[in-house]
Amino acid sequence: MIDVPGPSDVRRTGRPGVILDLSVHLNQVDLDAETRAPRKGPDPRPDTVLPMARLTFEDLAVGPVGSFGPYVVDEAEIVAFGRRYDPQRMHVDPDEAAAGPFGGLIASGWQTGAIGMRLAVDGWLSTLEVIGGTAMDDVRMLRPVRPGDALHNAVAVQELTPATPPRRGGKVRWSFELTNQDDVVVLRGTTTMLVDGAPEA
């Protein structure tokens, strides 16, 4: 038996008052002792759970989704991201950053946004039939993110726009707000994505 990484906690869906139990993901696989491949045939274990069907556009409603995290940012990660994508001194050089207006190394705002996206995917988007994103709006980088900061992302559905038949699903506009361990908002914004609808019966 091996453990397969996957969400196992309980999170709130986009529908107010509805709780999504992510523990119904398959979290264990029975392997053949010789080939190390998954065994075929029915599994006799009574605690076997099957992968969960993803939520569709019809499952969503305007309202809070949940707060996901924490994600602790470290100095090495800030420097590595900065060197690759945003090589400004406040992101890549601790000594120069210490002498600058921020008094120390800070994360690129693009890195903060990427962390927020990862938290949203792990906590919510991975449970949806997402087709793809179409826009980002009103993104504000409000406070610097420093090494050791623990970030949470509060997500809420702001607007649902059904697709024009015969297309399924629709547009979902949702907001994100990242806070640090002191509940200070460091970044916020909205994004729009397309989510597939339920197949016709």
N, C-alpha and C positions, 0 to 999 in steps of 0.2 A: 504494500500500500504506500502511495506517496500523496502528500498534500499538494493540491493545485492552488496557487494563490488566487484569491478572489474575494470580493466583498462578502462579509458575513454578519454585518450589523444591520440595524433597522434604520431606515431613513424615510423622510417624508416626500411624497410625490408632489407634482405640480397641482394636484387637486386638494384644496384645503380639507383637512380632516381625514384624508386617506393616507394610511401608512403602508409603505412598501417594504416588505421583508426581503432583503437581498440575500438572506441565508438560503434561499431556494436555489441559488446557483449550485452547480455540481462542484463539490469541494474535495472529493476524493475519487481516485481512479484505481481500480483493481488491475494490477499488472501481472502478466504471465511471468513466472519465475525464470524461464529460460530466455525468452525473446524480449522481455521487458516491454512488450506491446500490450495495449489494453485487452483484457479477456473478452471473448465473444460470448454471446448468449445471455440469458437472464441473470441478473445479480440477485442471489438469495438473501442478501442482507436487508433487514427491514428498515434500516435508516437511510437507504439510498434515496437521494433527491435528484430530480432532473433539472436541466437548465431552464431558466425562467424565460417565457416569451416577453419580448420587449414591448413597452408601452407605445401606443400610437397617438396621433393627434387628438383623437376623440377622448383619450384618457386624461387630457390636460385641462386645467382651468386656471383662470387668473388668480394669483395669490402667492404667498410665500411657498418656497420649495424646501429650503433648509439651509443650515450653515455647516460648511464642510471644512475640516482641518483638524488639528493644526498642521502646518508645514513649516518646519524650522529652517531658516536660511543660514548657510554658513559662509565664511569668508572665501574659502577655496571655490565654492560654487559661483559666488559673485564675480571673482576674478576670471574664472574660466569662461563664463558667459560673456563678460565684458570684452575679453581679448578676442573672442570669436565674432561677436555681433555688434558691440558698442564700445570700441576701445578708447574711451575717454578716461582721463586721469582719475576722476573720482570713482571709477568702476574697476580700475586695473592696478593702481599704484597706491598701496596703503600709506606710504610716506607723503606723497604729494597730496593725497586726499586728506590726510591729517592737517596739513597746512592750508587747506582750502576752506571755503565757506561752510561746508558741512561738518568739518572737524573730524573726519574719518571716512572710511570706505562706505559707499552706498551702492545698492543694486540698481542696475538699469531699469527704467520704467517698463521697458519691453520684457525684461525678465520677470518683473512683478506680475505683469499681465499674463505671461506664460504660466506662472505658478498658479494664478487664479483659474486659468483654463484647466490645468491638470486637476485641481480640486473639484471643479465643476464636472469634469468628465468622470472622475472616480466616484463622485457622490450622486450624480444624477444623469448626465448625458449618456453614459454607457447603458442606461436602462431604457433608452428611447430609440425609436426607429428614425434616427437623424439621417437626413439626406445630405445636408451640407449647410454651411453658413453663407449669408448673403451680405451682411453689413455689420459695422460697429459704429456706434454713435456716442457722443458726449463723454468720451473717455477723459478722466481727470486724474492726474498723478498729484495727489494732495500732500503727501508726506514722504520723506525718504525712508527706504527700507534698509536696515543695517544688519550686519552679521549677528546672529542670535535671535533675531525677531521671529516670532511664531505667528504665522498668518492663518486667518480663517476667511472663507468666502461665503457671504450670505447671498443666496440666489432667490429671485422671485420672478414669476411669469407676469409680464406687464400687459400683453395684448396677444390675442389669438385671431388670426384671419384665415378662414377656411379657403381652400383653393376652389377655383371655378370648375364645376363638373365639365367633363368627366374625370378631371384630375382628382386624385385622392389627397388627403392630408391638408396641410396649409402652412402658413408662416407663424412662427412663434417669436415674439420679441420678449427678451428676458433681461433683467438687470443683474449686475454683480457688484458687490461691495466688499473689498478686502480690508480687514482690520488687523492690527497687531495685538500683542499680548496685553496691551494697555487699553484695548478697545478704541484706539485711534484709527480713523479711516485713512488708509494710505492710497487707495485707488478705487475708483468706481466708474461705471459706464453701463451701456446697454449694447446688446447684440441681437441680431435677427438670424434665424435659421429656418430651414424647411424641414418639416417632420412628416413622414409618410402616414397615410391613413390606414384604417383597418381594411383588409381585403373583403371583397363582396362575398357574402355567404353563398 
